[in-house]
């Protein structure tokens, strides 16, 4: 079955697939809900694998490459199609088996990668955390973007390994941070006007709110503030935004994994990321 580019006429079939994998496919689901499947509106292409009556797998190709419910045969077909194209995405992210299968086939064409993270536990919860929330963690106000932005840059640089300021002086990244603040999806704890904890609901669908950008200021690490801070974020997200909260974390980040476990998150899969 050949890979084909999907259009708006197959939106219902795409949404059914995304509902079947609400956590790993959350970013794609958010974009489809907001912009549909038309490539010129979505600023991306969605490739499909399977017959028109039985769509089996999809692959989002935009700033990121994200396979959703991609079987081994779908991975091989997507890779054959993509291997003939120039790489435009900055990362491949999704369920680990599909991402690593794609990278095995594409590395000769697209390599080398800057980093490969093969084991990122995907976690979710639908329950109020058993940890008491930090009352000082709140949504960031529109007037506080200038205070939040340095912490966001520090988090991104530490997590991704490159500064978001490098490409365009940080203008695009600042727009993104501002959008999250205006949407009520950015949280922080301020001490003397400085951010000591931050997190965002980077992806929101009708099924889940996905937390990203969790960061504690270096001088505050080891003081035990993260669990209560995350509990505050999860409580607000469950009450106001979505029926579940999800996130993914690097397997080697044991302190963060302990925090998420304390807050009631449970494993729902494993992701992998290839960074360029």
N, C-alpha and C positions, 0 to 999 in steps of 0.2 A: 504494500500500500504506500503510495508516494506521500511525501510531505507536501503540504500546500499551505498557502497563506490564507488565514481565515478572515472573514468579513462580518459585517453587522448581521447578516442573515443567519449566522450560526451562533449568535450571542447566547441564546438560551442553552445550547449544548455546552458552551464554554462555562457558563455559570453553574451548570450541573456538576461539571468536573471540579470546579473550584470549591463548591460546597462539599464535595467528597474529601477534600484535603484543606480544611479551613485555616490551618496554622501555617503549613509550609507554603501554601499558595496565597497567603494573605496580601502580600504586596501586589501581586498580579490582580487579585480580586478588587483591591481598592482602585487601581488604575482603570480596570474595566468598568467598574461602577461609575467612575467619574467621567471617563472619556470614550467609553465604548471600544469597538474593535477597528474602526477606520484608522488606517496607519497615519494619515495626515492629521487626525485629531489626537490620537493617542501618542504621537511621537515615538511609535514603536510598531513592530510587527508581531503578530501572534501566529505561530506556525502550528498546524494541527497534524495529527497522525491518526489514521483510522478512516473508515468509510464515512460518507456524509450522514448515513443513518446511525452510525455507531462511532462517534468520536472517542478515541481511547486516551490520547495524551495531547498536551499542548506545551508549547515552549515560547516564552515571552522573550523578545529580542529588542531591547532598548538600551538604556544606560547600563543595565544589568542583563545577563542571560539567565533565565529562570525556567527550568523544566518543571512541569507539574504532572504528577501521576505518570511519569515516563517509564514504560516497561523497557526491558533490555532491547527488544526489537525497535521500539520508538527511539531510544537513545542512539542506536546505530543509524537509523534513518535521519534523525536530526543532525548528527555529526557529519554524515555524508553530504547533506545539504549545506551546512555551515562551513565545512572545510573548503568549499569552493569560493568562499567570500572572505573579504578582508575583515579582520576583527575590529569592531567598533565599540564593543562593550568594555566597561572597566572592571567587571567581575563576572564570575559564574557562581550563582548561589541557589541552593535548593536542597532537596533530599539527597543525602550523601551518596547513595548508590547511583543515582542518575547523574549528579555533578561529576563524580569521579569517573564514571563511565564515559561521559562526554569528554572530560579532560584527557583521558587515555587516548581517545581518538583524535582530539583536536590539537594536542600539544605540539605535534610535529608541524602543524600549519600556523598555530597562533603563539607558540612559546617564544621565549620562556616566561613563566609566571613570576611575579615578584614574591608571592607567598601562596602556599596551599595549606588550608586548614581543614583536615579531613574528618574531624570529629567534633562537631558542635552540638551538644545536647539541646533539643528543642523542648521547651517546658511550657506548661499552661496551668491555669487554675480558674475555677469558677466560684471559689469560696472566699469569704472575707478572711484575711490572714489572722492566725492566732496571735500574732505579735501586735502589741499596742502601737498605734501609729504615732509618728513624730508630729506634734501639733504645729511645728514650725515649718514643715514642708507644705508648700502651697503652689497654686498655679502662678506662673510668672506673669506680671502685668506688662502691658504694651510699652510702658515708660521704662522698663527694666531690661530691654534688649541689649543695651550697651554693657550692662553688668553681666548678663548671661553669656554674651558672645565669646569673651576670652576663655571661659570655662568650656564652652562647646568646642572651640578650636583645640584646646589642650586635650580634651577627650578624643576627638577625631584623630589627632596626630598620634596619640598614644595607642589607640586601638588599630588604626589602619596602617600606620607606619609612614605616612606622608602628611604634610600639612595641607588643609583645604585652602590655605592662602596662596599656594603655589601657582594654581592654574590661572586665575583671573583676579588675583589680589583678594580673594575671599568674597567677592561680591555675590556670586551664586550661592555660596554656603550661607552667607548672612541673610539672603532672601529666604532661604529655606528655614532658618532659625526663626526669623520674623514671622513667617507663615504659621509655624507651629505655635508660637506665642499667641498670635491673634486668634487662632482656632481653639485656644484653651487646652492645648495638648503638651505644654512644657511646664515642668515642675522644678522647684529649687528650694533649697534652704539657704537663707542669707544670714551671714554673721558679720556685723560691722560693714554692711554694704557689699560684701564679697560672697560669691557662691562657694559653699562648702559641699553641697550635694546637688546633683541635677539628674534629670531623666526626662525622656519625651515619649509620648505615644506616637511613634513615627509612622505607624500604619494603623488605620481604623477601618474595619469592615462591619457588616451587620452581625458577624459571627465572633469577632475578636478585636481587641486593642493590643497591638504589639509594641512592647516597650523596647526602646533602643536608647543608646547614648547615656547609659547609667555611668555616673562618674562621682568619685569622692576626691576632694582636694587632697594632694599628697600629705600635707601636714595634719590632716584629720583622719587619715587611714589608721586602722588599729584601735580606734576609740569606740567601736561598736555602734556607730550611728547608722550604718547602711540598712540593717534589717528594719528598724522602725521607720526609716525614710521610705524604703520600698513599700512597706505596709501602707503608708499614707497614700502613695501613688496607686496601689492596687485597689484600695478601698474607694477612692474617688472614681477610678476608671470603671469599676463594676457598678457603682451607683449611678454614674452619669453618662457613660459612653457605650459600653458593650457588655454582653453576657459573660465573656471570658476575657482573661488577660494572658498574653503569651509573650515569649521572648526566646532567644537562643544565646548560648554562651560558649566560649572556648573551653574545651575539656580541661585544659591545663590551669584554668582560673579557679582554683579550688576555693579561695575565700568567697568569690561571688556565688559559686554553686551552693555553698553552705548557707549564704544569705537567702537565696531563692528557695531552698528547701525549707528553711525556717518560716518563710512567708507562704508556704503551702503549695508551691509549684510542683507539678509532677511531670515525669518524662512522657512525651507524646511522639518521639521520633529523634532522628539524628540528621542534622544538616551538614553540609560542607561548603566551603567558599574557596574559590580560586581568585586571587587578586592580581591585577596587571599593573 
